[in-house]
Amino acid sequence: MHTPDLIRPEPLPEPHGDAGLQPERTTMSWTRTTISMLVAASITMRWAGVYGRGVFALMAVLLLAAVYVVASSRSDYARTVEGLREESVSPNAARVLVLTGAVTAMGLGAALLVALR
C-alpha cells in the first residue's frame, strides 16, 4: 500500500553519539512544560464564572504558546542532533521568548481581571 507524501513522517536523524542523550532530555523537558501550560489553561476555566470572557483570552494565550512549543519540538530536536554531530549547537531563543511572553501575559492578564472586578 502506498502512503501519500502528506502523511508520511520524516525519518529521524542519524544517532548523535551523546551518551547523555541531551536532545532527548531537552525534548522531554519542553514536553513537560507544554503539559504544564495546558493544565494551567484548563485551570483558568474555573475563573470563567467569576471573571467572564477575559478568562478565555488568557486561556488562548497559553494554548497558542503550547501549540508553538509542540510544533517546533521536532525540528528543534533534529537541529540539535545535527549540531551535536558538528559540535556547534545554538539555543532556540524564540521558544524561550514565546514562553516568557505567554507566562507574563497570563500573570498580567490575571492581575488585570482581578483589579477590574
C-alpha positions in Angstrom: 0.0 0.0 0.0 1.4 3.4 -1.0 1.4 6.1 1.7 0.8 9.6 0.4 3.6 12.1 0.9 1.5 14.4 3.0 1.1 11.9 5.9 4.4 10.1 5.6 6.5 11.1 8.7 10.0 12.4 8.2 12.7 10.0 9.3 14.6 10.7 12.5 18.2 11.9 12.1 21.1 9.5 12.5 22.2 8.8 16.1 24.3 11.6 17.6 26.7 9.8 19.9 25.9 11.8 23.0 25.9 9.3 25.8 23.9 11.8 28.0 21.1 12.0 25.4 20.9 15.7 25.7 18.5 16.2 22.8 16.1 13.7 24.3 16.2 15.2 27.7 15.6 18.7 26.3 12.6 17.4 24.2 11.1 15.8 27.3 11.6 19.0 29.3 9.7 21.0 26.7 7.0 18.4 26.6 6.6 18.7 30.4 6.5 22.5 30.0 3.7 22.1 27.4 1.7 19.8 29.6 2.0 22.3 32.5 0.8 25.1 30.2 -2.2 23.0 29.1 -3.0 22.3 32.8 -2.8 26.0 33.6 -5.0 26.8 30.7 -7.6 24.3 31.9 -7.5 25.6 35.4 -8.3 29.1 34.2 -11.7 27.7 33.2 -12.7 27.8 36.8 -12.5 31.6 36.8 -14.9 31.9 33.8 -18.0 32.2 36.1 -16.4 34.9 38.2 -14.3 37.0 35.7 -16.2 36.4 32.4 -14.8 36.3 28.9 -11.4 37.6 29.7 -10.5 34.2 31.1 -10.8 32.8 27.6 -8.3 35.3 26.3 -5.8 34.2 28.9 -6.5 30.6 28.1 -6.0 31.3 24.4 -2.5 32.8 25.1 -1.4 29.7 26.9 -2.9 27.3 24.3 -1.2 29.2 21.4 2.1 29.1 23.2 1.7 25.3 23.8 0.9 24.7 20.2 4.0 26.6 19.2 6.2 24.6 21.5 4.8 21.3 20.2 5.2 22.4 16.6 8.8 23.5 17.0 9.9 20.5 19.0 10.5 18.0 16.2 12.5 20.4 14.0 14.5 21.6 17.1 15.3 18.0 18.0 16.7 17.3 14.5 18.6 20.6 14.6 20.1 19.7 18.0 21.2 16.3 16.8 22.9 17.7 13.8 24.5 20.4 15.9 25.9 17.8 18.3 27.4 15.9 15.4 29.0 19.1 14.1 29.9 20.3 17.6 28.0 23.6 17.3 24.6 23.8 18.9 22.8 27.1 19.2 19.9 27.6 21.6 16.3 28.2 20.4 15.8 31.7 21.8 12.4 32.1 20.1 10.8 29.3 22.1 12.1 30.8 25.4 10.8 34.3 24.4 7.3 32.9 23.4 7.0 31.1 26.7 8.2 34.1 28.7 5.7 36.3 26.9 2.9 33.8 27.5 3.6 33.5 31.2 4.0 37.3 31.5 0.7 37.9 29.6 -1.0 35.3 31.8 0.2 37.0 35.0 -0.6 40.5 33.9 -4.0 39.4 32.4 -5.0 37.7 35.7 -4.0 40.7 37.7 -6.0 43.0 35.4 -9.0 40.7 35.7 -8.8 40.8 39.5 -8.2 44.6 39.5 -11.2 45.3 37.2 -13.6 43.1 39.2 
